[in-house]
Structure formats: structure tokens, C-alpha cells
Amino acid sequence: MSVIGFDRPADARTARALVGVIGALGMAKFALLVIELSLVGHLVRSPDATVVQVTLLVVVGLGASWAVLRHQRTGAAAIAAAAAALGLMTLAPVTASHHFHLVAVLLVLASFVDDRAGGEPAPGATVAGWPLALMRCQLTIVYAFTALSKVNADFLSGLVAHELLGTNVLGLSLPGGLDRSLPFLATCSVLLVVGEVVLALAVWSRRARPIAFAVALPMHAGMTLLAAPDLVTVVEIAIFTTGMGVLYASFVEVPPGGLRLLHDGGSARARRLVRLLRRLDVSGATTFVDARPGSAGAALDGATRWEAVRADGSSTTGWRAVQVVLASSPATFAVAPWLAFPPVRRWATRALGPSDRAVRPGAPEAVTEEVGGRGRGAVAAGGTPSAR
């Protein structure tokens, strides 16, 4: 069970952020149903009992999802939104889809997250981790189910891909007429099934997980762009893709004790990047320290522009320091692995500096910074913590 993480606490800020995204997904899906079902037109022309009931369920779903997004009585609101979704799929089977089922499941899982009202949790605060462990399990379930559902003659022969590529709303096509080649599409279809099985398993390995993160993002983006016959379906697939992103984000691990990112505050480029990283640091795991070379007691030497220091004193420099920070946030975890991709790594090395994994002896024993009333680890003597 420790591999899945049922007994492991979860970062409170990360859990709260995922709940907010789930609320936004619920709102998007219920709002999309208003368009798909032409509810306004039906209410005006023929307001029969079924139309009224469907409309009421959509309104309840929208309102409850809004409450989840706003972190207001999250448990009850999430259950109400999920119940509205299940009621709609029962009362109006035309609304049922794998995507809507996923949104309903996410809402149920959000109801279990300890998302108490009272503002943003303090950096480093934790909540029970089993709801996020269920999200991790759900990711594997989704991929296993979708892979098995594709094991049929129509899909594996490439016919389904041929039809979808021939009708996508953006009019995109593959170079060289490959989107009309059944042997090529059949090969891609088989690889997609294999890829989904591999992703279902790879996310459970710390070593393979970054590769899974890097592969999943373009795979789902490609599905959104190439497999949607109309704009409504584009939004539908985008909702599903974001939902899968929430499940992937449940695997993000915030380093114990947080991180300190030492940076050259004298560089305008560094200051701009720090501002961006601070906004994207949803978990609040990183303390940004202005340690420009040449200042009294500065932690950085002239050859190092970036250094990420963990609570145990180990550190990473250069582009890998920024990668470590990106990997610790649910907003940027999927981007982090791409910094190691050779073409991107060459650019990152020039822009952020070369990387090593040197250990900074004695770093944990330096001065401790207080953030939000909580100790957030060491700050090297002379370094100036950037205000959050």
C-alpha cells in the first residue's frame, strides 16, 4: 500500500489546487451540455417535464461545481455535482460518455479531500493522502479501460483513425498523405493501445514517471487536435485531457522540507523567470533566494547562476535546478521532463547554465527563514529570500 501512497500524507496546497481544477472541469462540462442539448431553445419551445428536469440538474451541477471551484463546502458541493452528473446520464442517456463519467468520478474523489474553508493552507501543510492515492489508481484504471476498449478489428485496422482524421474540425492532415494510409494508421493504432498500457504502469515507477509525463502531454494534445470533428468535441476532449492532467498531477511529489532556489537577482532575465516560477509554484514548495554573485555572503559563485537546495543539503545547479522546481508543482510537472530532451537541454544549458549534482556541505545548518509562520529550511548566509 505504501507504493500507492494510501498511508502517505499529501501536500495541502497541491490537493487544494487539484480540487479547484476539478470544480472548473465540472463547470465546463455542465456549461457544454447547455449548448449540446440546446436547453434554452427546448425550454422556450417545448418545456416538457424531462426538459425541465434536465435543466434543473444542469443548474445544480453548475452551481455545485462553482462551489467546488471556490472551495466552499467542498465535500457536499462535489457530491451534489457528481449526483447531478449521474442523474443526467440516467435521465438523458444521450449525455452519457466516458468523458462525463471521468468528470463525475473526479468530483466524487474531490469530495474526500480535506479542503477546509479558511484560506490557502500554509506552505508545507499536509492532509490525508488517500484521496490522491485513489486519483493515482484512477489514472491506471482509465488507461487500462481505454486500451481494452480499443482492442477490436475496426480500431486496430486503422479504420477508426482514418475516419477521425478525415473529419477533424481544424482540417489538419499528416504529411505525405499518411492520414490516408491504412497500414500506417493501423500501426499507429496498435502503438496507441500499447502506449496506453505502458503509461498505466509507468506512472508507478519514479524512474519512468518523467517519461510518462512527457509522452502523455503531446499524446492527449494530438488527440484533441486531430480527432475532433467539431468545436464542441474539441472542448469535450480538452475537458478529458485536463481531467487526465489532474490524475497525473496527483503523482507530483513535493520535496520534504521544500526547496530553496538560489538565483542571481542581479540579472533581469533571472528576475523575470523567478516571477514566473513563483506564480506557477502552486504547492508553495520553493523559497526563492536572491544570492547574486559578489554580494556579501552570497551563496552563488560567479560560475553558477541557479542552484536548487533541498532540506537535506543536497543541491542541483544550472538548468536542472529549474527543472527540479518545475517538477515539484502540479502546474508545471509535465513540462519539467522536456528540459532533459537534447535539443531543449542545449538551449537550457545556454540560458540557465550547465548542471551538476554537487552537495553543498552544511547548507541545512544555515539561517532558517520563516514563511507564513513556518520554518521553511535553510537560507545560505547573506542570501536574500525573495518575498512571496
C-alpha positions, 0 to 999 in steps of 0.5 A: 500500500505504501507504493500507492501512497494510501498511508502517505500524507499529501501536500495541502496546497497541491490537493487544494489546487487539484480540487479547484481544477476539478470544480472548473472541469465540472463547470465546463462540462455542465456549461457544454451540455447547455449548448449540446442539448440546446436547453434554452431553445427546448425550454422556450419551445417545448418545456416538457417535464424531462426538459425541465428536469434536465435543466434543473440538474444542469443548474445544480451541477453548475452551481455545485461545481462553482462551489467546488471551484471556490472551495466552499463546502467542498465535500457536499458541493462535489457530491451534489455535482457528481449526483447531478452528473449521474442523474443526467446520464440516467435521465438523458442517456444521450449525455452519457460518455466516458468523458462525463463519467471521468468528470463525475468520478473526479468530483466524487474523489474531490469530495474526500479531500480535506479542503477546509474553508479558511484560506490557502493552507500554509506552505508545507501543510499536509492532509490525508493522502488517500484521496490522491492515492485513489486519483493515482489508481484512477489514472491506471484504471482509465488507461487500462479501460481505454486500451481494452476498449480499443482492442477490436478489428475496426480500431486496430485496422486503422479504420477508426483513425482514418475516419477521425482524421478525415473529419477533424474540425481544424482540417489538419492532415499528416504529411505525405498523405499518411492520414490516408494510409491504412497500414500506417494508421493501423500501426499507429493504432496498435502503438496507441493501445500499447502506449496506453498500457505502458503509461498505466504502469509507468506512472508507478515507477519514479524512474519512468514517471518523467517519461510518462509525463512527457509522452502523455502531454503531446499524446492527449494534445494530438488527440484533441487536435486531430480527432475532433470533428467539431468545436464542441468535441474539441472542448469535450476532449480538452475537458478529458485531457485536463481531467487526465492532467489532474490524475497525473498531477496527483503523482507530483511529489513535493520535496520534504522540507521544500526547496530553496532556489538560489538565483542571481537577482542581479540579472533581469532575465533571472528576475523575470523567470523567478516571477514566473516560477513563483506564480506557477509554484502552486504547492508553495514548495520553493523559497526563492533566494536572491544570492547574486554573485559578489554580494556579501555572503552570497551563496552563488559563485560567479560560475553558477547562476541557479542552484536548487537546495533541498532540506537535506543539503543536497543541491542541483545547479544550472538548468536542472535546478529549474527543472527540479522546481518545475517538477515539484508543482502540479502546474508545471510537472509535465513540462519539467521532463522536456528540459532533459530532451537534447535539443531543449537541454542545449538551449537550457544549458545556454540560458540557465547554465550547465548542471551538476549534482554537487552537495553543498556541505552544511547548507541545512545548518544555515539561517532558517527563514520563516514563511507564513509562520513556518520554518521553511529550511535553510537560507545560505548566509547573506542570501536574500529570500525573495518575498512571496 
